[in-house]
Amino acid sequence: MDLTALILEDSATQAQIIGRMLEADGWHYIHCETVREASEALAVMEVHALLLDIYVGQHNSLLHIERFKSMARGAPMIFMSAGGGGSGAMETLSAARKAGAAYVLQKPFTPGTLRGIMGAIEQDRLKGRKRPHALVIDDSRTVRKMLVNSFKSADYRVSEADSMEAAFADCDIAHVDLAVCDIFMPGMGGVQGMAMLRQAWPRIGIIAMSAGMDGKMNEAQALEAAARVGADSCIAKPFTAQALLMRAESVLAAKQMAQAKAGELA
């Protein structure tokens, strides 16, 4: 598959590093240093992915996303940010997602991280559609493995984390469509984590899982707490793979319908 990516990056050194990563995975690339150069390139050349630095000189490339969408003819856009950690990074990731980024990369990133995204883009091209991206968050390795395999069998792209802290530390969270979260986990825990997910990314689908907590909270109370913080659906353990996938399809369909209605009213 002969694929070309456009890199919008005002640092020639950074662009060269990213370009080498792409070439190692079989991609070609063109480098543009300004928004104007990128627009001129898109006017004459077909590309299959765009890697856009959010801040290019004095310009915020997020403000030009509609132009890029139109000129790139549906090619997925990957926004890159050097925002660092903490709330500032969360705000940047949220802004990129809300603006329509298909993927987000927080600098510095590894070849493996970029390879995962470019590989997902290649798979989506082969299938002729963007696969839904599910994030499984559970402190049990066994549970995560079962859920990941269930989603993969249904043709989802899947990521996983063993805690809410680990999920928020990975910028991959900025472009998931569905989060499946255990309620009771060490650290922050599912209830607080789902509330943060809902606040940062209102359009993401959230499914809460729980088997209750002996002596402190029963199953019904746990699932009710999850619903209060914004979970779209709750499912009690144990459940079948089929029941989870049906729940996931229902949540994603409802989200798509809500977004379509919002677009009609805009």
C-alpha positions as CSV (number, residue, x, y, z in Angstrom):
1,M,0.0,0.0,0.0
2,D,1.6,3.3,-1.2
3,L,0.7,5.8,1.5
4,T,1.8,9.4,2.0
5,A,1.6,11.6,5.2
6,L,1.9,15.3,5.4
7,I,3.8,16.7,8.3
8,L,3.1,20.3,9.4
9,E,5.9,21.1,11.7
10,D,8.0,24.3,12.0
11,S,11.0,22.5,13.3
12,A,13.0,20.8,10.5
13,T,14.7,18.6,13.0
14,Q,11.4,17.4,14.6
15,A,10.0,16.8,11.1
16,Q,13.0,14.8,10.1
17,I,12.7,12.6,13.2
18,I,9.0,12.0,12.6
19,G,9.7,11.4,8.9
20,R,12.2,8.7,9.6
21,M,9.7,7.0,11.9
22,L,7.2,7.0,9.1
23,E,9.6,5.7,6.5
24,A,10.6,2.8,8.8
25,D,7.0,1.7,8.6
26,G,6.7,2.0,4.9
27,W,5.1,5.5,4.6
28,H,6.3,8.4,2.4
29,Y,6.0,11.9,3.7
30,I,6.2,15.5,2.7
31,H,7.1,18.3,5.2
32,C,5.5,21.7,5.4
33,E,6.7,24.4,7.8
34,T,3.7,26.7,7.6
35,V,-0.1,26.4,7.4
36,R,0.1,28.1,4.0
37,E,2.6,25.6,2.7
38,A,0.4,22.8,3.9
39,S,-2.6,24.2,2.2
40,E,-0.7,24.6,-1.1
41,A,0.5,21.0,-0.9
42,L,-3.0,19.7,-0.2
43,A,-4.3,21.5,-3.3
44,V,-2.1,19.5,-5.6
45,M,-1.2,16.3,-3.8
46,E,-3.2,13.4,-2.3
47,V,-2.2,12.4,1.2
48,H,-3.5,9.6,3.4
49,A,-2.8,11.2,6.8
50,L,-1.9,14.6,8.3
51,L,0.4,15.0,11.3
52,L,-0.2,18.6,12.4
53,D,1.7,20.3,15.1
54,I,-0.9,22.3,17.1
55,Y,1.4,25.4,17.4
56,V,3.2,26.3,14.2
57,G,5.0,29.6,14.7
58,Q,2.4,32.1,15.7
59,H,-0.5,30.0,14.4
60,N,-2.8,27.5,16.1
61,S,-3.4,24.8,13.5
62,L,-6.6,23.8,15.3
63,L,-8.2,27.0,13.9
64,H,-7.6,25.7,10.3
65,I,-9.0,22.3,10.8
66,E,-12.1,22.8,8.6
67,R,-9.8,23.8,5.7
68,F,-7.6,20.8,6.2
69,K,-10.7,18.5,6.4
70,S,-12.0,19.8,3.1
71,M,-8.7,19.7,1.2
72,A,-7.5,16.4,2.6
73,R,-10.7,14.6,1.5
74,G,-11.3,12.7,4.7
75,A,-7.7,11.8,5.5
76,P,-7.3,11.3,9.2
77,M,-5.7,14.2,11.1
78,I,-3.2,13.5,13.9
79,F,-2.5,16.5,16.1
80,M,0.8,16.8,17.9
81,S,1.3,18.7,21.0
82,A,4.2,19.4,23.4
83,G,1.9,20.6,26.1
84,G,3.5,18.5,28.9
85,G,1.6,16.9,31.7
86,G,-1.1,18.0,34.1
87,S,-4.3,20.0,33.4
88,G,-2.7,21.9,30.6
89,A,-2.1,18.7,28.6
90,M,-5.6,17.6,29.3
91,E,-7.0,20.8,28.0
92,T,-4.9,20.6,24.8
93,L,-6.0,17.0,24.2
94,S,-9.6,17.9,24.8
95,A,-9.4,20.9,22.4
96,A,-7.9,18.7,19.7
97,R,-10.6,16.1,20.1
98,K,-13.4,18.6,20.1
99,A,-12.0,20.2,17.0
100,G,-12.2,16.9,15.1
101,A,-8.8,15.3,15.5
102,A,-8.8,11.6,14.7
103,Y,-5.7,11.0,16.8
104,V,-3.5,13.0,19.2
105,L,0.2,12.6,19.9
106,Q,1.9,14.2,22.8
107,K,5.5,15.0,22.3
108,P,7.9,13.3,22.8
109,F,6.5,10.1,21.4
110,T,8.1,6.8,20.5
111,P,8.2,5.0,17.2
112,G,6.0,2.4,18.7
113,T,3.3,4.9,19.6
114,L,3.3,6.4,16.1
115,R,3.4,2.9,14.6
116,G,0.2,2.0,16.5
117,I,-1.7,5.0,15.0
118,M,-0.4,4.6,11.5
119,G,-1.2,0.9,11.6
120,A,-4.7,1.7,12.7
121,I,-5.1,4.1,9.8
122,E,-3.9,1.4,7.4
123,Q,-6.3,-1.1,8.8
124,D,-9.2,1.4,8.5
125,R,-8.3,2.1,4.9
126,L,-8.4,-1.6,4.1
127,K,-11.8,-2.0,5.7
128,G,-13.1,1.2,4.2
129,R,-14.2,2.7,7.5
130,K,-12.8,4.0,10.8
131,R,-13.2,1.3,13.4
132,P,-14.6,2.3,16.8
133,H,-11.9,2.6,19.4
134,A,-12.7,1.1,22.8
135,L,-10.6,1.7,26.0
136,V,-10.8,-1.0,28.7
137,I,-9.9,0.1,32.2
138,D,-9.8,-2.6,34.9
139,D,-7.1,-3.5,37.4
140,S,-7.6,-7.2,36.7
141,R,-5.3,-8.4,34.0
142,T,-7.5,-11.4,33.3
143,V,-10.6,-9.3,32.9
144,R,-8.8,-6.8,30.6
145,K,-7.6,-9.7,28.4
146,M,-11.1,-11.1,28.1
147,L,-12.6,-7.8,27.3
148,V,-9.9,-6.8,24.9
149,N,-10.3,-10.0,23.0
150,S,-14.1,-9.6,22.9
151,F,-13.8,-6.2,21.3
152,K,-11.1,-7.2,18.9
153,S,-13.3,-10.1,17.7
154,A,-16.0,-7.5,17.0
155,D,-13.5,-5.5,14.9
156,Y,-12.9,-2.7,17.4
157,R,-9.6,-1.0,17.8
158,V,-8.8,-1.6,21.5
159,S,-6.6,0.1,24.1
160,E,-6.3,-0.9,27.8
161,A,-5.2,0.5,31.2
162,D,-4.9,-1.0,34.6
163,S,-6.1,2.2,36.4
164,M,-7.7,5.5,35.7
165,E,-4.4,7.2,36.4
166,A,-2.7,5.1,33.7
167,A,-5.5,5.9,31.3
168,F,-5.2,9.6,31.8
169,A,-1.4,9.5,31.5
170,D,-1.8,8.1,27.9
171,C,-2.8,10.6,25.3
172,D,-4.5,7.7,23.4
173,I,-7.4,8.5,25.7
174,A,-8.1,11.6,23.7
175,H,-9.4,9.7,20.7
176,V,-11.3,6.8,22.1
177,D,-15.0,6.4,21.2
178,L,-16.0,4.2,24.1
179,A,-14.5,3.7,27.6
180,V,-15.4,0.5,29.6
181,C,-14.5,1.2,33.2
182,D,-14.5,-0.9,36.4
183,I,-16.0,1.0,39.2
184,F,-13.8,-0.3,42.0
185,M,-10.0,0.1,41.4
186,P,-7.1,1.2,43.4
187,G,-6.1,4.9,43.3
188,M,-8.6,7.3,41.9
189,G,-11.2,4.6,41.2
190,G,-13.8,4.4,38.5
191,V,-16.4,6.8,39.8
192,Q,-14.1,9.8,40.0
193,G,-12.4,8.8,36.8
194,M,-15.6,8.5,34.9
195,A,-16.7,12.0,36.1
196,M,-13.4,13.3,34.7
197,L,-13.9,11.5,31.5
198,R,-17.4,12.9,31.1
199,Q,-16.2,16.5,31.9
200,A,-13.2,16.4,29.5
201,W,-14.9,14.5,26.6
202,P,-18.7,14.9,26.7
203,R,-19.2,12.9,23.5
204,I,-17.3,9.7,24.6
205,G,-19.4,6.7,25.4
206,I,-18.9,5.3,28.9
207,I,-20.0,1.9,30.2
208,A,-19.5,1.1,33.9
209,M,-18.8,-2.4,35.3
210,S,-19.2,-3.6,38.9
211,A,-19.7,-6.6,41.0
212,G,-20.3,-4.5,44.1
213,M,-18.1,-4.1,47.1
214,D,-18.6,-6.3,50.1
215,G,-19.7,-4.5,53.3
216,K,-19.5,-1.0,51.8
217,M,-21.6,-0.8,48.6
218,N,-23.7,-3.4,46.8
219,E,-23.9,-3.8,43.1
220,A,-27.0,-1.7,42.6
221,Q,-25.6,1.2,44.6
222,A,-22.3,1.1,42.7
223,L,-24.0,1.2,39.3
224,E,-26.3,4.0,40.5
225,A,-23.2,6.0,41.5
226,A,-21.7,5.5,38.1
227,A,-24.9,6.7,36.4
228,R,-24.8,9.9,38.5
229,V,-21.4,10.8,37.3
230,G,-22.3,10.3,33.6
231,A,-22.0,6.7,32.6
232,D,-24.2,6.0,29.6
233,S,-24.8,2.4,30.6
234,C,-24.0,0.1,33.5
235,I,-23.4,-3.6,33.4
236,A,-23.1,-6.0,36.4
237,K,-20.4,-8.6,36.6
238,P,-20.5,-11.4,35.5
239,F,-21.7,-10.7,32.0
240,T,-21.3,-12.4,28.6
241,A,-19.2,-11.0,25.8
242,Q,-22.3,-10.8,23.7
243,A,-24.1,-8.7,26.3
244,L,-21.2,-6.3,26.6
245,L,-20.9,-5.9,22.8
246,M,-24.7,-5.3,22.4
247,R,-24.4,-2.6,25.2
248,A,-21.4,-1.0,23.4
249,E,-23.2,-0.9,20.1
250,S,-26.3,0.7,21.7
251,V,-24.2,3.4,23.5
252,L,-22.3,4.2,20.3
253,A,-25.4,4.4,18.2
254,A,-27.0,6.7,20.7
255,K,-23.9,9.0,20.7
256,Q,-23.9,9.1,16.9
257,M,-27.6,10.0,16.8
258,A,-27.1,12.8,19.4
259,Q,-24.2,14.2,17.5
260,A,-26.2,14.2,14.2
261,K,-29.1,16.0,15.9
262,A,-26.6,18.6,17.4
263,G,-25.2,19.1,13.9
264,E,-28.7,19.7,12.5
265,L,-29.4,22.3,15.1
266,A,-26.1,24.1,14.7
